[in-house]
Amino acid sequence: MGVILECENLVKNYGTNPALGGVNLKVQSGGIVGLLGPNGSGKSTLIKLAMGMLQPTSGRILIDGRSPGPATKAVTAYLPDANFLAEWMRVEQALGYCADFFTDFRRDKAEAMLSRLGIGLKQKIKSLSKGTKEKLGLILTMARDAKLYILDEPIAGVDPAARDFILDTIMSNKPNDSTIFLCTHLISDIEPILTHAIFLNRGQIALDAPKAEVCEKEGKTLDGIFREVFKW
């Protein structure tokens, strides 16, 4: 199915501090890929480079064969790790906003997920709880028919029931030929849905392999391998 995300000798420095040190990576289309590593390992930097929010110090990153820009953003659905919803909006206005920006936004899909959660279209976003805002952000992201979904820490800071909803939403709304690139340090929670694992450690790739292959070879869960790789 081809490569959806590629890094070639990708370097990103913040002043004299290296965040990514010559990353080489090819992510194949169609799977659910975990970008896994502790805080400060370079995960968010890699994602921001993929979204064109940062520029490489050297090397390059490609999305669907192109450098990040308007064309790649049109095929990439991005969920940041912080609330991006305008507090003054009503839920229906947020849906309209996404529909105006993205031609692949499926309003019917979004409304079905909102109905399941009991979130009303007339509700003001500022009246929603933190957890509900996070679910709304995920719904708006997964309601797109994108080639690539980049989800930055989608289950951080939510309770176990909310995590179950989030993982179910990811699985049940992923188009068959699309790719989910899921960034997190909470391995055990997301391990069941992953098809591929990438471990990032201090700006370097420590592991890049299909989940089933690496777990069979090591005789351990991804979480167990992660704890060994990143033990202090």
Contacts in CASP RR format, 6 or more apart in sequence:
PFRMAT RR
TARGET T0000
AUTHOR 0000-0000-0000
METHOD contacts of the structure
MODEL  1
MGVILECENLVKNYGTNPALGGVNLKVQSGGIVGLLGPNGSGKSTLIKLA
MGMLQPTSGRILIDGRSPGPATKAVTAYLPDANFLAEWMRVEQALGYCAD
FFTDFRRDKAEAMLSRLGIGLKQKIKSLSKGTKEKLGLILTMARDAKLYI
LDEPIAGVDPAARDFILDTIMSNKPNDSTIFLCTHLISDIEPILTHAIFL
NRGQIALDAPKAEVCEKEGKTLDGIFREVFKW
1 28 0 8 1.000
1 29 0 8 1.000
1 30 0 8 1.000
1 177 0 8 1.000
2 28 0 8 1.000
2 29 0 8 1.000
3 26 0 8 1.000
3 27 0 8 1.000
3 28 0 8 1.000
3 29 0 8 1.000
3 62 0 8 1.000
3 65 0 8 1.000
4 27 0 8 1.000
4 28 0 8 1.000
4 29 0 8 1.000
4 30 0 8 1.000
4 63 0 8 1.000
4 64 0 8 1.000
4 147 0 8 1.000
4 148 0 8 1.000
4 179 0 8 1.000
5 25 0 8 1.000
5 26 0 8 1.000
5 27 0 8 1.000
5 50 0 8 1.000
5 61 0 8 1.000
5 62 0 8 1.000
5 63 0 8 1.000
5 148 0 8 1.000
5 179 0 8 1.000
5 181 0 8 1.000
6 25 0 8 1.000
6 26 0 8 1.000
6 27 0 8 1.000
6 61 0 8 1.000
6 62 0 8 1.000
6 65 0 8 1.000
7 22 0 8 1.000
7 23 0 8 1.000
7 24 0 8 1.000
7 25 0 8 1.000
7 26 0 8 1.000
7 46 0 8 1.000
7 60 0 8 1.000
7 61 0 8 1.000
7 62 0 8 1.000
8 24 0 8 1.000
8 59 0 8 1.000
8 60 0 8 1.000
8 61 0 8 1.000
8 62 0 8 1.000
9 22 0 8 1.000
9 23 0 8 1.000
9 24 0 8 1.000
9 58 0 8 1.000
9 59 0 8 1.000
9 60 0 8 1.000
10 20 0 8 1.000
10 21 0 8 1.000
10 22 0 8 1.000
10 23 0 8 1.000
10 24 0 8 1.000
10 25 0 8 1.000
10 46 0 8 1.000
10 49 0 8 1.000
10 56 0 8 1.000
10 58 0 8 1.000
10 59 0 8 1.000
10 60 0 8 1.000
10 61 0 8 1.000
11 18 0 8 1.000
11 20 0 8 1.000
11 21 0 8 1.000
11 22 0 8 1.000
11 23 0 8 1.000
11 56 0 8 1.000
11 57 0 8 1.000
11 58 0 8 1.000
11 59 0 8 1.000
12 18 0 8 1.000
12 19 0 8 1.000
12 20 0 8 1.000
12 21 0 8 1.000
12 45 0 8 1.000
12 49 0 8 1.000
12 54 0 8 1.000
12 56 0 8 1.000
12 57 0 8 1.000
13 19 0 8 1.000
13 57 0 8 1.000
18 203 0 8 1.000
19 42 0 8 1.000
19 45 0 8 1.000
19 203 0 8 1.000
20 42 0 8 1.000
20 45 0 8 1.000
20 46 0 8 1.000
20 49 0 8 1.000
20 203 0 8 1.000
21 203 0 8 1.000
21 204 0 8 1.000
22 59 0 8 1.000
22 204 0 8 1.000
23 46 0 8 1.000
23 200 0 8 1.000
23 203 0 8 1.000
23 204 0 8 1.000
23 205 0 8 1.000
24 205 0 8 1.000
25 198 0 8 1.000
25 205 0 8 1.000
25 208 0 8 1.000
27 33 0 8 1.000
27 179 0 8 1.000
27 181 0 8 1.000
27 196 0 8 1.000
27 198 0 8 1.000
28 179 0 8 1.000
28 196 0 8 1.000
29 147 0 8 1.000
29 177 0 8 1.000
29 178 0 8 1.000
29 179 0 8 1.000
30 176 0 8 1.000
30 177 0 8 1.000
30 178 0 8 1.000
30 179 0 8 1.000
31 179 0 8 1.000
31 180 0 8 1.000
31 195 0 8 1.000
31 196 0 8 1.000
32 170 0 8 1.000
32 174 0 8 1.000
32 179 0 8 1.000
32 180 0 8 1.000
32 182 0 8 1.000
32 193 0 8 1.000
32 194 0 8 1.000
32 195 0 8 1.000
32 196 0 8 1.000
33 179 0 8 1.000
33 180 0 8 1.000
33 181 0 8 1.000
33 182 0 8 1.000
33 194 0 8 1.000
33 195 0 8 1.000
33 196 0 8 1.000
33 197 0 8 1.000
33 198 0 8 1.000
34 181 0 8 1.000
34 182 0 8 1.000
34 183 0 8 1.000
34 184 0 8 1.000
34 190 0 8 1.000
34 194 0 8 1.000
34 196 0 8 1.000
34 197 0 8 1.000
34 198 0 8 1.000
35 43 0 8 1.000
35 46 0 8 1.000
35 47 0 8 1.000
35 181 0 8 1.000
35 182 0 8 1.000
35 183 0 8 1.000
35 184 0 8 1.000
35 198 0 8 1.000
35 200 0 8 1.000
36 43 0 8 1.000
36 183 0 8 1.000
36 184 0 8 1.000
36 185 0 8 1.000
36 187 0 8 1.000
36 197 0 8 1.000
36 198 0 8 1.000
36 199 0 8 1.000
36 200 0 8 1.000
36 222 0 8 1.000
36 226 0 8 1.000
37 43 0 8 1.000
37 185 0 8 1.000
37 199 0 8 1.000
37 200 0 8 1.000
37 201 0 8 1.000
37 226 0 8 1.000
37 230 0 8 1.000
38 185 0 8 1.000
38 201 0 8 1.000
38 230 0 8 1.000
39 185 0 8 1.000
40 202 0 8 1.000
41 200 0 8 1.000
41 201 0 8 1.000
41 202 0 8 1.000
41 203 0 8 1.000
42 200 0 8 1.000
42 202 0 8 1.000
42 203 0 8 1.000
43 152 0 8 1.000
43 183 0 8 1.000
43 185 0 8 1.000
43 200 0 8 1.000
44 81 0 8 1.000
44 152 0 8 1.000
44 183 0 8 1.000
45 54 0 8 1.000
46 61 0 8 1.000
46 183 0 8 1.000
46 200 0 8 1.000
47 78 0 8 1.000
47 150 0 8 1.000
47 152 0 8 1.000
47 181 0 8 1.000
47 183 0 8 1.000
48 54 0 8 1.000
49 55 0 8 1.000
49 56 0 8 1.000
49 61 0 8 1.000
49 68 0 8 1.000
50 61 0 8 1.000
50 63 0 8 1.000
50 68 0 8 1.000
50 76 0 8 1.000
50 150 0 8 1.000
50 181 0 8 1.000
51 68 0 8 1.000
51 73 0 8 1.000
51 76 0 8 1.000
51 78 0 8 1.000
51 150 0 8 1.000
52 68 0 8 1.000
52 69 0 8 1.000
60 67 0 8 1.000
61 67 0 8 1.000
61 68 0 8 1.000
63 72 0 8 1.000
63 75 0 8 1.000
63 76 0 8 1.000
63 148 0 8 1.000
64 72 0 8 1.000
64 75 0 8 1.000
64 147 0 8 1.000
64 148 0 8 1.000
66 72 0 8 1.000
74 102 0 8 1.000
74 103 0 8 1.000
74 104 0 8 1.000
75 104 0 8 1.000
75 146 0 8 1.000
75 147 0 8 1.000
75 148 0 8 1.000
76 146 0 8 1.000
76 147 0 8 1.000
76 148 0 8 1.000
76 149 0 8 1.000
76 150 0 8 1.000
77 102 0 8 1.000
77 141 0 8 1.000
77 142 0 8 1.000
77 144 0 8 1.000
77 146 0 8 1.000
77 148 0 8 1.000
77 149 0 8 1.000
77 150 0 8 1.000
78 141 0 8 1.000
78 149 0 8 1.000
78 150 0 8 1.000
78 152 0 8 1.000
79 137 0 8 1.000
79 138 0 8 1.000
79 141 0 8 1.000
79 149 0 8 1.000
79 150 0 8 1.000
79 151 0 8 1.000
79 152 0 8 1.000
79 154 0 8 1.000
80 152 0 8 1.000
81 152 0 8 1.000
81 153 0 8 1.000
81 156 0 8 1.000
81 183 0 8 1.000
83 130 0 8 1.000
83 133 0 8 1.000
83 134 0 8 1.000
84 137 0 8 1.000
85 94 0 8 1.000
85 125 0 8 1.000
85 133 0 8 1.000
85 136 0 8 1.000
85 137 0 8 1.000
86 94 0 8 1.000
86 97 0 8 1.000
86 125 0 8 1.000
87 124 0 8 1.000
87 125 0 8 1.000
87 126 0 8 1.000
88 124 0 8 1.000
88 125 0 8 1.000
88 126 0 8 1.000
89 97 0 8 1.000
89 124 0 8 1.000
89 125 0 8 1.000
90 121 0 8 1.000
90 122 0 8 1.000
90 123 0 8 1.000
90 124 0 8 1.000
90 125 0 8 1.000
91 114 0 8 1.000
91 119 0 8 1.000
91 120 0 8 1.000
91 121 0 8 1.000
91 122 0 8 1.000
91 123 0 8 1.000
91 124 0 8 1.000
91 125 0 8 1.000
91 136 0 8 1.000
92 121 0 8 1.000
92 122 0 8 1.000
94 125 0 8 1.000
94 136 0 8 1.000
94 140 0 8 1.000
95 107 0 8 1.000
95 110 0 8 1.000
95 111 0 8 1.000
95 121 0 8 1.000
95 140 0 8 1.000
96 107 0 8 1.000
98 105 0 8 1.000
98 110 0 8 1.000
98 140 0 8 1.000
98 143 0 8 1.000
98 144 0 8 1.000
99 105 0 8 1.000
99 107 0 8 1.000
102 144 0 8 1.000
104 144 0 8 1.000
104 145 0 8 1.000
104 146 0 8 1.000
105 143 0 8 1.000
105 144 0 8 1.000
106 143 0 8 1.000
106 144 0 8 1.000
106 145 0 8 1.000
107 143 0 8 1.000
109 142 0 8 1.000
109 143 0 8 1.000
109 173 0 8 1.000
110 139 0 8 1.000
110 140 0 8 1.000
110 143 0 8 1.000
111 121 0 8 1.000
113 139 0 8 1.000
113 142 0 8 1.000
113 143 0 8 1.000
113 169 0 8 1.000
113 173 0 8 1.000
114 120 0 8 1.000
114 121 0 8 1.000
114 136 0 8 1.000
114 139 0 8 1.000
117 132 0 8 1.000
117 135 0 8 1.000
117 139 0 8 1.000
117 165 0 8 1.000
119 128 0 8 1.000
119 132 0 8 1.000
119 135 0 8 1.000
119 136 0 8 1.000
125 133 0 8 1.000
125 136 0 8 1.000
128 136 0 8 1.000
131 158 0 8 1.000
131 162 0 8 1.000
134 154 0 8 1.000
134 158 0 8 1.000
134 162 0 8 1.000
134 166 0 8 1.000
135 162 0 8 1.000
135 165 0 8 1.000
135 166 0 8 1.000
135 169 0 8 1.000
138 151 0 8 1.000
138 154 0 8 1.000
138 166 0 8 1.000
138 169 0 8 1.000
138 170 0 8 1.000
139 169 0 8 1.000
141 149 0 8 1.000
141 151 0 8 1.000
142 149 0 8 1.000
142 169 0 8 1.000
142 170 0 8 1.000
142 173 0 8 1.000
142 174 0 8 1.000
143 173 0 8 1.000
145 175 0 8 1.000
145 178 0 8 1.000
146 175 0 8 1.000
146 178 0 8 1.000
147 177 0 8 1.000
147 178 0 8 1.000
147 179 0 8 1.000
148 178 0 8 1.000
148 179 0 8 1.000
148 180 0 8 1.000
148 181 0 8 1.000
149 170 0 8 1.000
149 174 0 8 1.000
149 178 0 8 1.000
149 179 0 8 1.000
149 180 0 8 1.000
149 181 0 8 1.000
150 181 0 8 1.000
150 183 0 8 1.000
151 170 0 8 1.000
151 180 0 8 1.000
151 181 0 8 1.000
151 182 0 8 1.000
151 183 0 8 1.000
152 183 0 8 1.000
153 183 0 8 1.000
153 184 0 8 1.000
153 185 0 8 1.000
154 166 0 8 1.000
154 170 0 8 1.000
154 182 0 8 1.000
154 184 0 8 1.000
155 162 0 8 1.000
155 163 0 8 1.000
155 166 0 8 1.000
155 167 0 8 1.000
155 184 0 8 1.000
155 186 0 8 1.000
155 189 0 8 1.000
155 190 0 8 1.000
156 184 0 8 1.000
156 185 0 8 1.000
156 186 0 8 1.000
158 166 0 8 1.000
163 189 0 8 1.000
167 189 0 8 1.000
167 190 0 8 1.000
167 192 0 8 1.000
167 193 0 8 1.000
170 180 0 8 1.000
170 182 0 8 1.000
170 193 0 8 1.000
171 193 0 8 1.000
174 180 0 8 1.000
182 190 0 8 1.000
182 194 0 8 1.000
184 190 0 8 1.000
187 222 0 8 1.000
187 223 0 8 1.000
187 224 0 8 1.000
187 226 0 8 1.000
188 221 0 8 1.000
188 223 0 8 1.000
191 211 0 8 1.000
191 221 0 8 1.000
191 222 0 8 1.000
191 223 0 8 1.000
194 211 0 8 1.000
194 222 0 8 1.000
195 210 0 8 1.000
195 211 0 8 1.000
195 212 0 8 1.000
196 209 0 8 1.000
196 210 0 8 1.000
196 211 0 8 1.000
197 207 0 8 1.000
197 208 0 8 1.000
197 209 0 8 1.000
197 210 0 8 1.000
197 211 0 8 1.000
197 214 0 8 1.000
197 222 0 8 1.000
198 205 0 8 1.000
198 207 0 8 1.000
198 208 0 8 1.000
199 205 0 8 1.000
199 206 0 8 1.000
199 207 0 8 1.000
199 208 0 8 1.000
199 226 0 8 1.000
199 229 0 8 1.000
199 230 0 8 1.000
200 206 0 8 1.000
201 229 0 8 1.000
201 230 0 8 1.000
206 229 0 8 1.000
207 214 0 8 1.000
207 225 0 8 1.000
207 229 0 8 1.000
211 222 0 8 1.000
214 222 0 8 1.000
214 225 0 8 1.000
215 221 0 8 1.000
215 222 0 8 1.000
215 225 0 8 1.000
218 225 0 8 1.000
220 228 0 8 1.000
END
